[in-house]
Amino acid sequence: MSFLDLTPTWTDQPLTDPDVAADVVDLMLTLGDRRRGTFAVILCDPDDHYRATITVDLPAEFDRLASPLDTHTLCSTALNPIVPAIQTAPNTAVILALGRPGPARSPALDHAWATAATTICQAAHLRLLTFHIATPEGVYQPLTTPSPTNHPLATPSAA
């Protein structure tokens, strides 16, 4: 998967296809973002089409956090200023991605970030399409990532 695989009309396609979503993450998180440590919020409209990307640089030691609780706190801190803005646009969907240095896969760290992102989105009633990890070696989804079809917030509920 690579941003080079994106078609010229990718912004007209819903980002519910995991391969297309991974390619978009690859496009949005540069190699520098990954080496530096960056958290990306990719905003999608109610039809799950790309609209914008917000990136937050993380502290240098983010990949050496001692516990999942620390990871949850950092993820929450990164999302806190963004969540109220997203909530003003009903049915906005998000793709979240952690750009990080290090080995291609770091199961404990990646699981902690995916779990934190999912928990925070559920609590804020945000529609999380997917969560991705982007390293210099590539982009992938941790196993704990919700899919649009099984995520409890994937379809708007009657209020």
FENRALIN-V320729 format. One record per backbone hydrogen bond with DSSP energy under -1.0 kcal/mol. NH is the residue of the N-H (numbers start at 0). CO is the residue of the C=O. Records with the same first field share a line. If there is no record, write none. Layout:
# FENRALIN-V320729
NH=CO ; CO
This chain:
# FENRALIN-V320729
4=1
5=2
9=6
11=8
12=9
14=47
20=16
21=17
22=18
23=19
24=20
25=21
26=22
27=23
28=24
33=29
34=30
35=31
36=32
37=98
38=55
39=96
40=53
41=94
42=51
43=92
44=48
47=44
50=42
51=42
53=40
55=38
57=36
61=58
63=60
64=61
70=66
71=67
72=68
73=69
74=70
75=71
76=72
77=73
78=74
79=75
81=78
82=78
85=81
86=82
88=85
91=88
92=43
93=126
94=41
95=129
96=39
97=131
98=37
99=133
109=105
110=106
111=107
112=108
113=109
114=110
115=111
116=112
117=113
118=114
119=115
120=116
121=117
122=118
123=119
125=120
127=125
128=93
131=95
132=139
133=97
134=137
137=134
139=132
144=141
149=146
150=146
153=150
